[in-house]
Amino acid sequence: MPQTDPVEIAVLAGGVGGSKFTAGVRHAYPDAGLSVIVNTADDITLHGLRVCPDLDTMMYTLGGGNDAARGWGRAEESWRIKDELARYGVEPSWFGLGDLDLATHLVRTQLLEAGYPLSQVTAALCSRWLADDPGLRLLPMSDDRVETHIVITDPESPSGRRAVHFQEYWVRLHAEPEALDMVRVGLDEAGPAEGVLAALAAADLILIAPSNPVVSIGPILAVPGIAAAIRSGRAPVIGFAGILDGAPVLGMAHRLLPMIGVEVSAAAVGLHYGARGADGVLDLWVMDDADASSTDRVRDGGLGVITTNLIMSEPAATARFVRKAAAEVGAA
Ligand code: FO1
């Protein structure tokens, strides 16, 4: 049967890995409508400003303004305000807002305080960064405030435990303390942001980026209504493993997977997302060739699987594996 390129694509993604992946999807399908549903459970308010790290990483990366070496924040950044805040002894000093980046958070915070939902604020910010690509839309997973907190041991607390914001766990504590539990504040009452359900309904292909399954993809799928819309939709759904040969390609997912009882392996993450027919969300799970020995395990779990080279060395490499996977579900 002849296959045609998808006209509309929806991607679920987190920050650094998610934006690399999305750049590859754009390379594969330059003419498709591309809606990226981005995790916002990493968001935090600092110095009175609302910071949305995954949305910003996505916006700067796709808009060509990111610092590629650092992975987050602006290229050619300076840190004068951060240094000045430190001179005042203002905390937190462990989270760096660059001078250029600060402008984004100032604009976002002002618009949010004026009453605009995050989805519209994001569209306003993207009208600068993504003006050259009108088919590309960044959608926060929710317009409601959702924040992941990680529970760690604290001998000084009466309960022996303490919950810290995900950013504190990730950036200040480098994910070193064992993650005992996770609280997603606001998630149960949250709903999909404006445009999210419409993007999923319009999609001819849904792609789950190789982002952190616990704190990036997990929150998106847990927003009430999103997983159900994916499961009941007409579009084939393909997930891509961010774990290769038992270790994350980027980030520290290995510090969080044990907390939700999932082994640190590509096969286990695929089975965790699950097959659509069995209450999961996937039609196809894509793992790196390094994990070829565990394809039977995934298939035995009722999930379709292929392996390929998943290293996102450049957008063209990502585009190759995305197209290969799409062909597998008849959506190349
Ligand atoms: N990551 C860091 O490791 N240190 C930082 O100081 C830091 C600041 C920062 C500021 C704005 C922003 O959008 C992202 C920032 N990140 C920083 C990245 C970041 O928050 C995390 O890597 C992600 O949330 C995990 O996906």
Residues whose N, C-alpha, C, O or C-beta is under 5 A from the ligand:
A	BS01	FO1	G15 D42 C52 P53 D56 W72 W94 F95 G96 L97 V171
